[in-house]
């Protein structure tokens, strides 16, 4: 009996280990939760004083790709996940600008995330970055950022661009896209 009891305990331990291991593997194979918004805004943006009603405001649309298609041949296609970094660079050597909003949207135009909680001042010649991690697939291949900024009429517009990075096997993929200033009256989705 003692031998049988030991055998049953061993089997029970083995079954528990297999169930635990399979649960861990299932959790790893599932869709990971959306990562936290990562950016250098907390360090690089300073508190901004309220802006005058007459201060010019601008919107910049930035195409980003959290994934792209690869291998559209006879073997089918697969999506390659990418890390995207959006950089906003104040080109003025003398005048700060204010970032009022930085919003991340998916391929359908649905707002996924706000990267700036309150307006912040970007110092002359300073830059700030906003990151979409490689494991964050929510945006898809048609994702975008809308960057809203304000500053005096004579200030140079900031340079807003995205850098995407990824790998397929041993091959690295990297490319950039530049933001496009939207015309007056073009309000961002979800506002």
Secondary structure, DSSP 8 states (H G I E B T S, - for coil): -HHHHHHHHHHHHHHHHHHHHHHHHHHHHS-------EESHHHH-EE-----TTS-EEEEEEE--SEEEEEEETTEEEEEE-EEEEEEE---SS--EEEEEEEEE-TTS-EEEES-SS-EEE-TT-EEEEEE-TT--SS-TT-EEEEEEE--TTS---EEEEEEEEEETTEEEEEEEE-EE--TT---TT-
